[in-house]
Amino acid sequence: MSTSPEHTTPEHTAPPRAVFRIPQLVVLVALTLAVCVTPVATAGPYLWLVYLLPIAVVVWTLRVRTVADPEAVVVRRVVGGRRVPWGDITSMHLGKARNPASARISAVLEDGSEVALPAVHVRDLPRLAAVSGGRLPDPTASGE
């Protein structure tokens, strides 16, 4: 049985979605820290508590993220999170940084409050604009 192009099913593409995460290399740094503090952790009865720092770093790295889809931006923190529809976002605010390309981004809401977007940087704005479906202007697009 042969299939002609008119009988093939079109490929189903998922709606655009962008996930911004903390770099996973941070987990390796936390594990290295855990190995380095082992001599200290075994030296006394309560010094094992120094392992809580690397554990906290791993949990933070694996949990914190920003997910953007055509309907909303979802901010996930270590504890809790928030879903903000694109209609509630009026603009983006760039935080101060030594390197402008790595400045942190916050979404400015209609009521004037801001929601920090973890793991989103200035270099990610074109991707965020593409996912927003035109609600957020692309800063790299040339206005002619």
C-alpha positions in Angstrom: 0.0 0.0 0.0 1.5 3.3 -1.0 0.7 6.6 0.6 0.4 9.7 -1.5 1.0 13.1 0.0 -2.7 13.9 0.2 -3.3 10.8 2.4 -0.5 11.5 4.9 -1.4 13.1 8.2 0.1 16.4 8.9 2.7 16.5 11.6 1.2 17.8 14.8 3.5 20.5 16.3 3.2 21.4 19.9 2.4 25.1 20.6 5.6 27.1 21.1 6.9 27.0 24.7 10.1 28.3 26.2 11.6 27.0 29.4 14.2 29.1 31.1 16.2 27.2 33.8 19.2 27.7 36.1 22.2 26.1 34.3 22.5 22.4 35.4 26.2 22.8 35.9 25.4 24.4 39.2 24.4 20.9 40.4 28.0 19.7 39.8 29.3 22.7 41.7 27.1 21.8 44.7 28.2 18.2 44.6 31.8 19.3 44.5 31.1 21.6 47.5 29.6 18.6 49.3 32.8 16.6 48.8 34.9 19.5 49.9 33.0 20.0 53.2 33.2 16.3 54.1 36.2 16.6 56.4 34.5 19.4 58.3 31.2 17.5 58.4 32.7 14.5 60.0 34.7 16.5 62.6 31.9 17.1 65.1 28.5 16.0 66.2 26.4 18.8 64.4 28.8 19.7 61.7 27.0 17.4 59.3 24.6 20.3 58.9 27.0 21.9 56.5 25.6 19.4 53.9 22.4 21.4 54.0 24.0 24.1 51.8 24.8 21.8 48.8 21.4 20.2 49.2 19.7 23.6 49.1 21.7 24.6 46.0 20.6 21.4 44.2 17.0 21.8 45.1 17.1 25.5 44.0 18.7 24.6 40.7 16.3 21.8 39.9 13.1 23.6 41.0 13.4 27.3 40.0 12.4 28.2 36.4 10.3 30.3 34.1 8.0 28.7 31.6 6.4 30.8 28.9 3.7 29.6 26.5 1.2 31.4 24.3 -1.3 31.9 27.1 0.8 32.8 30.2 4.2 33.0 31.9 4.6 30.6 34.8 7.2 31.4 37.5 8.3 28.5 39.6 10.2 29.1 42.8 11.6 26.7 45.4 8.4 27.0 47.3 5.3 27.9 45.3 5.0 29.7 42.0 2.8 32.0 40.0 1.0 32.0 36.7 0.6 35.3 35.0 -1.5 35.6 31.8 0.1 37.6 29.0 -2.9 40.0 29.2 -1.8 41.1 32.7 1.8 42.0 31.6 2.3 45.5 30.3 6.1 45.5 29.8 9.4 44.1 30.9 11.8 45.7 33.3 15.6 45.1 33.0 17.5 44.9 36.3 20.9 46.4 36.8 23.9 44.3 36.1 27.6 44.8 35.3 27.1 43.0 32.0 23.9 44.3 30.3 23.5 40.9 28.5 23.1 39.1 31.8 20.6 41.6 33.4 17.6 40.0 35.1 14.2 40.5 33.7 10.9 41.3 35.6 7.4 41.4 34.1 5.6 44.6 34.9 1.9 44.0 35.6 -1.1 46.2 35.0 -1.2 47.2 38.7 2.4 48.4 38.5 3.8 45.5 40.5 6.7 43.4 39.2 7.2 39.6 39.0 10.8 38.5 38.7 11.4 36.0 35.9 14.1 33.6 37.3 16.6 32.4 34.7 15.5 34.9 32.1 18.1 37.2 30.8 18.3 40.0 28.2 19.6 37.5 25.6 16.4 35.5 26.1 14.0 38.4 25.2 13.7 37.4 21.5 12.7 33.9 22.4 10.2 35.2 25.0 8.8 37.6 22.4 8.3 34.8 19.9 6.4 32.7 22.5 4.2 35.6 23.5 2.5 35.7 20.1 3.2 39.3 19.5 2.1 40.6 23.0 5.7 41.3 23.8 7.7 43.2 21.1 10.9 41.6 19.9 13.7 44.0 20.9 16.0 42.7 18.1 13.4 43.3 15.3 14.3 46.4 13.3 11.6 49.0 13.2 11.4 50.4 9.7 
